[in-house]
């Protein structure tokens, strides 16, 4: 098994009960976690055009500058309309440790994490959090059919879950006060 930043290989380890045993690393919904907000609801107010991405031929140095300028930790790497990988801060650290500054001139396609692990809009926030925890990742493209319709971070999911818990707690307080 290869490490996340060292070029794919994770999905070959997926078993039949695996969260990420779907085609090309797509999250499979777990029936035990059907409750909760769907990812599609979380991203519905976001414009797909706001997703910062890069092509596979972009040099690592430019991608690092993009991450810094946008104050983000990862970007999807695209080939046309298809997500072919994810480039993150971890990829930079792993490559710098292995190759030194020589990696800065390499194209993203050679250093990104591939194939990308993704979720569908119909997966729940809890499903995505479980996948991120299991795979030790912090960003997921949201794929609807063959197209990326969103890109979520663990921060997005934690905030959504906290909002959901707060709403549930308020509903319980209201119920108790009126009972």
Kinemage of the C-alpha trace (Angstrom):
@kinemage 1
@onewidth
@group {chain A} dominant
@subgroup {mainchain}
@vectorlist {calphas} color= white
{ca unk a 1} P 0.000 0.000 0.000
{ca unk a 2} L 1.344 3.451 -0.899
{ca unk a 3} L 1.001 6.597 1.186
{ca unk a 4} L -1.521 9.253 0.155
{ca unk a 5} L 0.980 11.738 -1.199
{ca unk a 6} L 3.050 9.170 -3.012
{ca unk a 7} L 0.728 8.377 -5.869
{ca unk a 8} L -2.355 6.219 -5.529
{ca unk a 9} L -2.715 2.621 -4.547
{ca unk a 10} L -5.123 3.051 -1.632
{ca unk a 11} L -8.235 1.833 -3.403
{ca unk a 12} L -6.727 -1.547 -4.145
{ca unk a 13} L -6.979 -2.284 -0.415
{ca unk a 14} L -10.737 -1.731 -0.231
{ca unk a 15} L -12.688 -4.706 0.978
{ca unk a 16} L -16.351 -5.498 0.335
{ca unk a 17} L -17.408 -3.787 3.575
{ca unk a 18} L -15.203 -0.786 2.922
{ca unk a 19} L -16.527 2.767 2.966
{ca unk a 20} L -14.523 3.575 -0.138
{ca unk a 21} L -15.047 0.415 -2.163
{ca unk a 22} L -16.956 2.208 -4.934
{ca unk a 23} L -15.654 2.716 -8.418
{ca unk a 24} L -12.470 4.834 -8.466
{ca unk a 25} L -12.526 5.405 -4.716
{ca unk a 26} L -16.064 6.764 -4.540
{ca unk a 27} L -17.605 6.514 -1.112
{ca unk a 28} L -20.280 3.874 -0.707
{ca unk a 29} L -23.074 4.855 1.635
{ca unk a 30} L -23.248 2.840 4.835
{ca unk a 31} L -26.832 1.949 5.792
{ca unk a 32} L -26.009 2.331 9.490
{ca unk a 33} L -25.401 6.060 8.932
{ca unk a 34} L -28.357 7.092 6.791
{ca unk a 35} L -29.477 9.870 9.124
{ca unk a 36} L -28.103 13.369 8.729
{ca unk a 37} L -27.524 16.045 6.173
{ca unk a 38} L -26.533 15.037 2.667
{ca unk a 39} L -23.434 16.526 1.065
{ca unk a 40} L -25.605 17.920 -1.747
{ca unk a 41} L -27.459 20.087 0.777
{ca unk a 42} L -24.157 21.295 2.205
{ca unk a 43} L -22.859 22.487 -1.185
{ca unk a 44} L -26.126 23.631 -2.794
{ca unk a 45} L -25.418 27.333 -2.230
{ca unk a 46} L -21.896 27.140 -3.610
{ca unk a 47} L -21.165 27.887 -7.237
{ca unk a 48} L -19.112 25.193 -8.963
{ca unk a 49} L -17.196 27.971 -10.701
{ca unk a 50} L -15.767 28.987 -7.300
{ca unk a 51} L -13.815 25.741 -6.969
{ca unk a 52} L -10.100 26.446 -7.248
{ca unk a 53} L -8.458 23.740 -9.342
{ca unk a 54} L -5.386 23.102 -11.461
{ca unk a 55} L -4.400 21.088 -14.505
{ca unk a 56} L -2.025 18.159 -14.304
{ca unk a 57} L 0.663 20.023 -16.227
{ca unk a 58} L 0.877 22.917 -13.735
{ca unk a 59} L 4.295 22.976 -12.027
{ca unk a 60} L 4.334 22.231 -8.300
{ca unk a 61} L 5.834 25.674 -7.579
{ca unk a 62} L 2.808 27.399 -9.184
{ca unk a 63} L 0.377 25.146 -7.356
{ca unk a 64} L 2.036 25.986 -4.030
{ca unk a 65} L 1.693 29.692 -4.827
{ca unk a 66} L -2.001 29.124 -5.642
{ca unk a 67} L -2.597 27.288 -2.353
{ca unk a 68} L -0.900 30.126 -0.463
{ca unk a 69} L -2.693 32.918 -2.346
{ca unk a 70} L -6.116 31.345 -1.789
{ca unk a 71} L -5.253 30.221 1.778
{ca unk a 72} L -6.417 26.678 1.083
{ca unk a 73} L -4.907 23.274 1.795
{ca unk a 74} L -5.711 21.329 -1.359
{ca unk a 75} L -6.944 21.592 -4.931
{ca unk a 76} L -8.479 19.088 -7.291
{ca unk a 77} L -6.308 18.344 -10.317
{ca unk a 78} L -8.386 18.298 -13.485
{ca unk a 79} L -8.119 16.883 -16.967
{ca unk a 80} L -10.929 18.612 -18.806
{ca unk a 81} L -13.997 18.113 -16.597
{ca unk a 82} L -12.585 15.032 -14.862
{ca unk a 83} L -10.868 15.033 -11.473
{ca unk a 84} L -7.682 12.998 -11.910
{ca unk a 85} L -6.173 13.643 -8.487
{ca unk a 86} L -5.835 15.881 -5.467
{ca unk a 87} L -2.816 18.055 -4.706
{ca unk a 88} L -2.427 18.987 -1.050
{ca unk a 89} L 0.011 20.429 1.440
{ca unk a 90} L 0.920 16.868 2.396
{ca unk a 91} L 1.980 16.097 -1.176
{ca unk a 92} L 4.371 19.065 -0.987
{ca unk a 93} L 5.857 17.896 2.324
{ca unk a 94} L 6.303 14.292 1.154
{ca unk a 95} L 7.945 15.322 -2.117
{ca unk a 96} L 10.211 17.914 -0.537
{ca unk a 97} L 11.350 15.320 1.986
{ca unk a 98} L 12.043 12.775 -0.777
{ca unk a 99} L 13.392 14.961 -3.582
{ca unk a 100} L 14.212 18.374 -2.207
{ca unk a 101} L 13.571 21.443 -4.300
{ca unk a 102} L 13.786 19.460 -7.556
{ca unk a 103} L 10.132 18.512 -7.054
{ca unk a 104} L 9.084 22.158 -7.465
{ca unk a 105} L 9.498 22.012 -11.246
{ca unk a 106} L 7.620 18.724 -11.691
{ca unk a 107} L 4.035 18.747 -13.021
{ca unk a 108} L 1.205 18.097 -10.569
{ca unk a 109} L 0.231 14.916 -12.430
{ca unk a 110} L 3.489 13.354 -11.217
{ca unk a 111} L 3.147 14.298 -7.543
{ca unk a 112} L -0.595 14.450 -6.793
{ca unk a 113} L -2.530 11.850 -4.852
{ca unk a 114} L -4.309 9.673 -7.398
{ca unk a 115} L -6.808 8.299 -8.000
{ca unk a 116} L -8.941 10.764 -6.049
{ca unk a 117} L -11.189 9.526 -3.276
{ca unk a 118} L -14.597 11.170 -3.645
{ca unk a 119} L -18.142 11.358 -2.352
{ca unk a 120} L -21.497 11.761 -4.058
{ca unk a 121} L -24.034 14.507 -3.257
{ca unk a 122} L -26.303 11.815 -1.784
{ca unk a 123} L -23.739 10.714 0.828
{ca unk a 124} L -24.217 12.109 4.315
{ca unk a 125} L -21.912 14.370 6.265
{ca unk a 126} L -21.321 11.476 8.681
{ca unk a 127} L -20.381 9.169 5.790
{ca unk a 128} L -17.846 11.711 4.526
{ca unk a 129} L -16.418 12.319 8.012
{ca unk a 130} L -16.004 8.574 8.521
{ca unk a 131} L -14.241 8.259 5.170
{ca unk a 132} L -11.910 11.154 5.935
{ca unk a 133} L -11.075 9.659 9.319
{ca unk a 134} L -10.483 6.181 7.931
{ca unk a 135} L -8.370 7.390 5.020
{ca unk a 136} L -6.627 10.183 6.963
{ca unk a 137} L -7.506 12.830 4.388
{ca unk a 138} L -8.943 16.327 4.734
{ca unk a 139} L -10.463 17.132 1.326
{ca unk a 140} L -12.922 15.358 -0.981
{ca unk a 141} L -14.266 16.163 -4.413
{ca unk a 142} L -18.043 15.767 -4.688
{ca unk a 143} L -18.824 13.886 -7.908
{ca unk a 144} L -22.276 13.796 -9.508
{ca unk a 145} L -22.228 11.373 -12.444
{ca unk a 146} L -18.918 12.162 -14.116
{ca unk a 147} L -18.697 15.825 -13.096
{ca unk a 148} L -17.301 17.487 -10.006
{ca unk a 149} L -19.989 19.612 -8.375
{ca unk a 150} L -18.136 20.512 -5.183
{ca unk a 151} L -14.965 20.230 -3.147
{ca unk a 152} L -15.320 19.879 0.618
{ca unk a 153} L -12.921 20.007 3.526
{ca unk a 154} L -13.077 18.395 6.921
{ca unk a 155} L -13.721 21.891 8.303
{ca unk a 156} L -16.871 22.185 6.162
{ca unk a 157} L -18.122 18.858 7.498
{ca unk a 158} L -17.333 19.569 11.139
{ca unk a 159} L -19.130 22.922 10.921
{ca unk a 160} L -22.181 21.282 9.305
{ca unk a 161} L -22.237 18.581 11.970
{ca unk a 162} L -21.939 21.114 14.815
{ca unk a 163} L -24.789 23.168 13.303
{ca unk a 164} L -26.880 20.005 13.070
{ca unk a 165} L -26.178 19.065 16.703
{ca unk a 166} L -26.966 22.601 17.855
{ca unk a 167} L -30.288 22.503 15.990
{ca unk a 168} L -31.150 19.124 17.546
{ca unk a 169} L -30.272 20.412 21.035
{ca unk a 170} L -32.490 23.466 20.543
{ca unk a 171} L -35.363 21.255 19.391
{ca unk a 172} L -34.966 19.104 22.516
{ca unk a 173} L -34.895 22.186 24.781
{ca unk a 174} L -38.068 23.473 23.147
{ca unk a 175} L -39.746 20.078 23.495
{ca unk a 176} L -38.815 19.812 27.178
{ca unk a 177} L -40.030 23.348 27.921
{ca unk a 178} L -43.410 22.743 26.273
{ca unk a 179} L -43.972 19.238 27.644
